[in-house]
Amino acid sequence: MKSDSIAVLGASTLPAKTFQTAMARTLPTVRLHLFGGSEIVLTATEDSADFIQPESPEALEEFPLWVDFTAARKQPLNPGTCRLLHSGAAVPPPGPEPVHILFNPERLFDRTILAAPHPAVSVILRLMHGQKLQGLRHAHATILLSTSEEGQEGHDELFNQTLGLINTQSAKSKIYKEQISFNLIPELDSAAVERLIMEMDAFFPKGLFHPPHLARAGVFFGTLMALDFSFASPEERGAFSTALKARPIFKWESKHHHGLIKAVQTDAIHVSISREEGNSLQLWIATDALSTGMAWNLTGLVEHFFQNYKTN
């Protein structure tokens, strides 16, 4: 096996390109071999990467680790077939088959499968990493997702609908259940909400996070989240808030709330406090969950894997 390389499937999708950028920044010594999908036309635009056509799947067996972006993420994870992991979790060494990090849980192979969480959950994991939860009674998240979660197809549908509506044409919907342009689409009792509930219960004490409110927004990039925490006492709320503010990975906004454009341009997690009194702490978060959540988590998994892999 190529011990210093990984295979990236669906390499021309938007999440995969975000992951490639993060890898070049944080793990430049790991070589990425980029595979497309049957619906993807690849163009070799980066000299530092190998672009390999998918007609030779046996080539994948050369790599100890796969990161797979190729399927539409529409179904909740099955705990019986996938292990939920984030970058704080231990990654097992490879066995006779390559280890498979699955970004989209709809693709299930008869091999070792590691499932990375939803990008929004990854942002919450990053926010909560290392925080003491003893005094936290419950939490609730309201999440607004952009079309970037659906990749290029989502972007194309938003662009085409917007262009058509400006030219007084009807909006045609293919990816989304209704018009996404100039609209917010709530997700009610959907597989996406089920997945978020299952993942939050997997990473945090079961029932700590109430079922989230989820909506699709007619914007191209970014994720907006409102997080509402309830504590057993004002003292425990204050200790949690103080520890959170001391962490340098967030940009704290004390005077105003940043919108998505600023958050995406700066590639940071912008956090502001909407309410902090009594037992309650409410946070407003603006970020690009693909880069600050998904890519952060996946590069962490890859780093943990190779630390383990090289010592066995």
Secondary structure per residue as TSV (DSSP state, phi and psi in degrees):
chain	resnum	aa	ss	phi	psi
A	1	M	-	360.0	153.8
A	2	K	-	-82.8	97.0
A	3	S	T	-69.4	-17.5
A	4	D	T	-108.5	18.4
A	5	S	E	-133.0	156.3
A	6	I	E	-133.2	156.6
A	7	A	E	-98.2	132.0
A	8	V	E	-114.1	113.6
A	9	L	E	-94.0	143.2
A	10	G	S	69.0	42.8
A	11	A	T	-69.7	-17.1
A	12	S	T	-96.0	3.8
A	13	T	S	-74.3	157.9
A	14	L	H	-61.2	-46.2
A	15	P	H	-59.2	-38.8
A	16	A	H	-66.0	-39.8
A	17	K	H	-65.8	-37.3
A	18	T	H	-63.6	-41.9
A	19	F	H	-62.4	-41.8
A	20	Q	H	-61.5	-41.6
A	21	T	H	-62.4	-43.4
A	22	A	H	-65.8	-38.5
A	23	M	H	-65.0	-42.3
A	24	A	H	-62.0	-30.5
A	25	R	H	-81.6	-38.4
A	26	T	H	-106.0	-31.2
A	27	L	-	-132.9	65.4
A	28	P	T	-68.0	-16.7
A	29	T	T	-82.1	-13.4
A	30	V	S	-87.5	123.8
A	31	R	E	-86.7	132.4
A	32	L	E	-100.6	127.7
A	33	H	E	-108.3	116.9
A	34	L	E	-98.5	123.6
A	35	F	E	-111.9	139.4
A	36	G	-	-88.6	-165.4
A	37	G	-	-127.2	175.1
A	38	S	T	-63.4	-25.7
A	39	E	T	-97.6	3.9
A	40	I	-	-110.4	133.2
A	41	V	-	-103.9	119.9
A	42	L	-	-95.6	144.2
A	43	T	-	-124.4	129.1
A	44	A	-	-77.6	93.7
A	45	T	-	-106.6	-8.2
A	46	E	-	-121.2	119.8
A	47	D	T	-68.4	-22.4
A	48	S	T	-82.4	-5.0
A	49	A	S	-122.2	154.7
A	50	D	E	-97.5	126.1
A	51	F	E	-102.4	118.0
A	52	I	E	-118.9	128.2
A	53	Q	-	-71.1	147.3
A	54	P	T	-78.3	5.2
A	55	E	T	-70.8	-9.3
A	56	S	-	-121.3	75.7
A	57	P	G	-64.7	-22.0
A	58	E	G	-64.4	-19.2
A	59	A	G	-64.3	-24.2
A	60	L	G	-64.6	-29.0
A	61	E	G	-65.3	-12.3
A	62	E	G	-75.9	-13.8
A	63	F	-	-106.3	135.4
A	64	P	S	-73.3	-17.9
A	65	L	E	-141.8	132.2
A	66	W	E	-113.3	144.6
A	67	V	E	-122.9	119.3
A	68	D	E	-113.9	121.5
A	69	F	-	-116.4	19.2
A	70	T	-	-88.9	-15.6
A	71	A	S	-110.2	155.9
A	72	A	-	-69.8	128.9
A	73	R	-	-86.9	91.3
A	74	K	-	-126.1	-15.0
A	75	Q	S	-109.6	145.6
A	76	P	-	-69.8	154.6
A	77	L	-	-68.7	146.9
A	78	N	-	-99.0	111.5
A	79	P	T	-59.2	-21.8
A	80	G	T	-75.9	-20.2
A	81	T	T	-116.0	-14.8
A	82	C	-	-127.7	149.4
A	83	R	E	-108.9	119.8
A	84	L	E	-73.3	128.1
A	85	L	-	-134.5	148.5
A	86	H	-	-131.4	176.1
A	87	S	T	-68.8	-10.1
A	88	G	T	-87.8	-5.2
A	89	A	S	-92.4	155.7
A	90	A	-	-76.0	136.0
A	91	V	-	-104.1	124.9
A	92	P	-	-69.9	154.0
A	93	P	-	-69.0	158.2
A	94	P	-	-68.6	144.6
A	95	G	-	-99.7	-147.9
A	96	P	S	-68.2	-21.4
A	97	E	S	-109.8	153.1
A	98	P	-	-61.9	150.0
A	99	V	E	-80.0	137.2
A	100	H	E	-120.6	107.2
A	101	I	E	-86.6	120.2
A	102	L	E	-106.2	110.4
A	103	F	S	-75.5	-34.7
A	104	N	S	-115.0	110.7
A	105	P	T	-74.4	1.3
A	106	E	T	-73.3	-24.5
A	107	R	-	-90.4	114.7
A	108	L	-	-122.2	122.4
A	109	F	-	-112.6	158.9
A	110	D	S	-82.8	69.8
A	111	R	S	-158.2	178.7
A	112	T	-	-63.0	127.6
A	113	I	E	-125.1	125.0
A	114	L	E	-113.9	123.2
A	115	A	E	-103.4	120.6
A	116	A	-	-79.4	144.2
A	117	P	-	-73.3	168.2
A	118	H	-	-55.3	142.6
A	119	P	H	-52.7	-39.6
A	120	A	H	-66.3	-38.5
A	121	V	H	-66.0	-35.9
A	122	S	H	-61.8	-37.8
A	123	V	H	-64.6	-43.5
A	124	I	H	-63.7	-39.7
A	125	L	H	-61.0	-41.2
A	126	R	H	-66.5	-38.5
A	127	L	H	-64.6	-40.2
A	128	M	H	-92.1	-6.2
A	129	H	T	-59.0	122.5
A	130	G	T	82.7	-3.6
A	131	Q	-	-79.0	143.0
A	132	K	-	-81.5	129.9
A	133	L	-	-107.4	5.4
A	134	Q	T	-57.9	-40.7
A	135	G	T	-90.6	0.9
A	136	L	E	-86.6	117.6
A	137	R	E	-83.0	-48.8
A	138	H	E	-159.8	164.6
A	139	A	E	-142.0	154.3
A	140	H	E	-141.7	139.7
A	141	A	E	-121.0	134.2
A	142	T	E	-112.1	121.5
A	143	I	E	-123.0	126.4
A	144	L	E	-109.8	118.0
A	145	L	E	-103.7	141.2
A	146	S	-	-87.8	177.5
A	147	T	G	-73.0	-9.7
A	148	S	G	-62.3	-24.3
A	149	E	G	-63.9	-29.5
A	150	E	G	-90.7	2.9
A	151	G	H	74.3	-156.0
A	152	Q	H	-62.1	-34.3
A	153	E	H	-63.3	-40.3
A	154	G	H	-64.9	-43.1
A	155	H	H	-60.3	-45.2
A	156	D	H	-62.3	-40.6
A	157	E	H	-66.2	-42.4
A	158	L	H	-63.0	-44.3
A	159	F	H	-62.8	-48.2
A	160	N	H	-66.6	-39.1
A	161	Q	H	-65.1	-44.2
A	162	T	H	-62.1	-45.9
A	163	L	H	-62.2	-42.2
A	164	G	H	-65.5	-42.9
A	165	L	H	-66.2	-36.7
A	166	I	H	-62.4	-32.6
A	167	N	T	-96.2	22.3
A	168	T	T	57.5	35.8
A	169	Q	-	-106.4	157.7
A	170	S	-	-71.8	149.1
A	171	A	-	-87.2	125.2
A	172	K	-	-98.4	128.8
A	173	S	-	-110.6	130.4
A	174	K	S	-126.2	-49.8
A	175	I	S	-79.0	-42.3
A	176	Y	S	-101.2	155.0
A	177	K	S	-71.4	-17.7
A	178	E	S	-152.5	-179.3
A	179	Q	-	-53.8	128.5
A	180	I	-	-98.2	-27.9
A	181	S	T	-66.6	132.8
A	182	F	T	55.7	37.8
A	183	N	-	-148.3	160.2
A	184	L	E	-121.9	127.8
A	185	I	E	-112.8	109.4
A	186	P	E	-70.8	143.6
A	187	E	E	-101.9	112.9
A	188	L	-	-118.8	124.7
A	189	D	S	52.7	38.7
A	190	S	-	-100.4	167.6
A	191	A	H	-62.2	-32.1
A	192	A	H	-64.0	-42.1
A	193	V	H	-67.7	-41.3
A	194	E	H	-59.4	-40.2
A	195	R	H	-64.9	-43.9
A	196	L	H	-61.3	-42.8
A	197	I	H	-61.9	-46.2
A	198	M	H	-63.9	-40.6
A	199	E	H	-69.6	-40.9
A	200	M	H	-63.3	-38.7
A	201	D	H	-68.6	-25.6
A	202	A	H	-76.4	-33.9
A	203	F	H	-95.8	-23.4
A	204	F	S	-123.5	165.2
A	205	P	S	-52.0	133.5
A	206	K	T	-57.1	129.1
A	207	G	T	87.5	-5.7
A	208	L	S	-62.5	-45.2
A	209	F	B	-92.8	122.6
A	210	H	-	-68.6	159.1
A	211	P	-	-51.5	128.4
A	212	P	-	-76.1	157.1
A	213	H	E	-93.0	127.9
A	214	L	E	-128.9	136.0
A	215	A	E	-144.5	149.9
A	216	R	E	-96.6	132.3
A	217	A	E	-112.0	147.3
A	218	G	S	-81.5	57.1
A	219	V	-	-130.4	156.2
A	220	F	S	-79.3	-40.7
A	221	F	S	-132.5	156.2
A	222	G	-	101.7	163.7
A	223	T	E	-137.9	131.8
A	224	L	E	-110.1	134.7
A	225	M	E	-136.2	139.4
A	226	A	E	-113.3	121.3
A	227	L	E	-112.4	129.4
A	228	D	E	-118.8	115.5
A	229	F	E	-109.7	138.6
A	230	S	E	-120.5	128.7
A	231	F	E	-113.2	165.6
A	232	A	S	-72.9	-25.3
A	233	S	S	-155.9	158.8
A	234	P	H	-60.5	-32.7
A	235	E	H	-64.5	-42.2
A	236	E	H	-70.6	-34.7
A	237	R	H	-62.6	-43.5
A	238	G	H	-64.0	-40.3
A	239	A	H	-65.6	-41.3
A	240	F	H	-63.2	-46.1
A	241	S	H	-64.4	-42.3
A	242	T	H	-62.7	-44.0
A	243	A	H	-64.2	-37.5
A	244	L	H	-66.6	-42.8
A	245	K	H	-67.9	-22.1
A	246	A	T	-78.8	-9.3
A	247	R	-	-84.4	127.6
A	248	P	T	-78.9	-7.1
A	249	I	T	-78.5	-9.5
A	250	F	E	-107.3	150.1
A	251	K	E	-100.4	108.2
A	252	W	E	-85.8	129.4
A	253	E	-	-109.5	107.7
A	254	S	S	-88.8	-23.2
A	255	K	S	-107.0	-23.6
A	256	H	-	-157.0	167.7
A	257	H	-	-97.7	131.8
A	258	H	-	-83.2	146.2
A	259	G	-	-89.6	-173.7
A	260	L	H	-69.2	-36.8
A	261	I	H	-59.9	-48.1
A	262	K	H	-62.0	-41.3
A	263	A	H	-65.2	-43.5
A	264	V	H	-69.4	-39.6
A	265	Q	H	-63.4	-34.8
A	266	T	H	-94.0	-6.7
A	267	D	T	52.3	49.1
A	268	A	S	-137.4	168.7
A	269	I	E	-100.2	108.1
A	270	H	E	-92.8	123.5
A	271	V	E	-123.1	132.8
A	272	S	E	-135.2	154.0
A	273	I	E	-95.6	119.9
A	274	S	E	-83.3	-36.2
A	275	R	E	-155.7	132.8
A	276	E	E	-145.1	91.6
A	277	E	E	-158.8	152.6
A	278	G	T	57.9	-130.0
A	279	N	T	-95.2	5.2
A	280	S	E	-110.7	139.7
A	281	L	E	-133.9	121.7
A	282	Q	E	-119.3	127.3
A	283	L	E	-116.2	145.6
A	284	W	E	-115.9	124.9
A	285	I	E	-123.6	129.8
A	286	A	E	-123.5	125.3
A	287	T	E	-163.3	172.4
A	288	D	-	-101.6	100.9
A	289	A	H	-63.6	-24.0
A	290	L	I	-66.1	-40.9
A	291	S	I	-88.5	-44.9
A	292	T	I	-85.8	-16.2
A	293	G	I	-110.0	-70.7
A	294	M	I	-60.5	-51.9
A	295	A	I	-66.4	-39.9
A	296	W	H	-58.0	-44.6
A	297	N	H	-67.3	-45.8
A	298	L	H	-67.8	-40.3
A	299	T	H	-65.0	-34.1
A	300	G	H	-64.1	-41.2
A	301	L	H	-62.9	-43.2
A	302	V	H	-63.6	-42.8
A	303	E	H	-62.1	-45.8
A	304	H	H	-61.2	-40.0
A	305	F	H	-61.6	-49.1
A	306	F	H	-72.2	-28.9
A	307	Q	H	-62.3	-39.8
A	308	N	H	-74.3	-43.6
A	309	Y	H	-62.2	-42.1
A	310	K	T	-76.8	-11.9
A	311	T	T	-103.4	8.9
A	312	N	-	-117.9	360.0
